[in-house]
Amino acid sequence: MLTTDQVTALHFDSCRTCQIRLRQHSGLLDRFRYARTGGGGDPWSWVIGLHGGRYLAGP
C-alpha cells in the first residue's frame, strides 16, 4: 500500500501526472482513503486490485 505522494516521489515529477496515470489502471489498482474526524480525509492509498492480483497470480 502506497499513498499518491509516495508513488509520485518514486516515479513521477508531478503529482497531477501521477494521479492521472494511477487512475488509468482501474481494475489493476484500487484506491481508498480513511476519513478524518471533523471532516476531510487522508491522502488516497493505492493497493493491488482484483485484476492486478489475478495478473500477479499468473495462469
DAMOWO-V70759 format. One line per field, one symbol per residue. phi: phi as a letter, one per 20 degrees, with the letter a starting at -180 (. if undefined). psi: psi as a letter, one per 30 degrees, with the letter a starting at -180 (. if undefined). burial: 1 if it has 16 or more other ideal C-beta (glycine too) atoms within 10 Angstrom, else 0. Layout:
phi = ???
psi = ???
burial = ???
This chain:
phi = .cegfffgffccecffffffffffdfnfcccbbefdfnonbfffddcfeffffffffmf
psi = kkleeeeeeeflfkeeeeeeeeffhkeeklllkkkkkglalllkkklkaeeeeeeefa.
burial = 01010011000100000110010000011110000000000001010010000000000
